[in-house]
């Protein structure tokens, strides 16, 4: 059985980067004077905050991932990141 925390550690880094990338629609919304700036800011904060929380929980469990870990990581990324992407909606 695989240890989940190293996979969670990599997923946490992906989530933090994804939360930071939400600054792009936030900036576009602010430049265009849209009234949805708070929604994008909240979504980015929740996403990055969840990533930081996962990273703090798994920071002591870093190791090189094996092939079977990659399958779990891809599954988490395909299910988890779109869930965070729906937050502004």
N, C-alpha and C positions, 0 to 999 in steps of 0.2 A: 504494500500500500504506500502511496506517495504521501509525503509530508506537505500539507496544504500551505503552510505559512510562507515558504519561499515564493510560491506562485502568487499568493496574495500580495507579497511585497512588490513584485513586478507589476501586478495589476494596479496597485496603489500609485506607482509612478505614472502609469498610463492615465489614471484618473486625474492626477494632479495636472498633467500636461493638457488633458482634455478640458479641465476647468479653466486653465490659463488661456486656452484657445477660444473660450467663450468671450474673451475680451474684444474680439473682432466684431461680432454683432452688437456688443454693447457700445463700442465706439461708433459704429455706423448709426445706431439708433440715436446716440447723443448728437452726432453731427447733423442728422436730418431733423432733429427736434421732435422725434417720436415720443409718445407718452409711455412707451414700454421700457424705458431705461431701467426702472426699478426691477422689472421682471427679469431682465437679462442679468442684472447685478446680483439678484438673489439666487438665480440659477447657477451662476458662476461660483458664488460663495458656497453654496451647498455642495456642488460637485468637487471643488477644490478642498473643502473642509472634510468631506467623506474620504477623499484620497489621502489627506494628511492623517486622519484618524486611522485608516488602514495601514498607512506607512508606520505610524508610531507603534501599532500593535505588533507589526511583523518585522521591525527593524533589526532585531537580533537574529533573525532566521534567514540570512542571506547565504545562498550557495548557488553553484552552477545548476541550471535547470537541465533535466533529462528530457528525452523525447516524449515520454508519457506526460510529463509536466506541461509540455507545450500544448498538448491537446486540451488540457484543462484551462490553460491560460487563454487560448483562442476562444474556447466556449464562454469563458467569463467576459472576455472583451466583446464578443458578439452579442451577449445578452445584457451586460452591465452598462456599457457605454451608450447604447441607444436608449436605455432607461433614463440615464442622466440627460440625454439630448432632448427628451420629451418634457423636461421641466419647464421651459419657457412657454410651452403650449398651454 
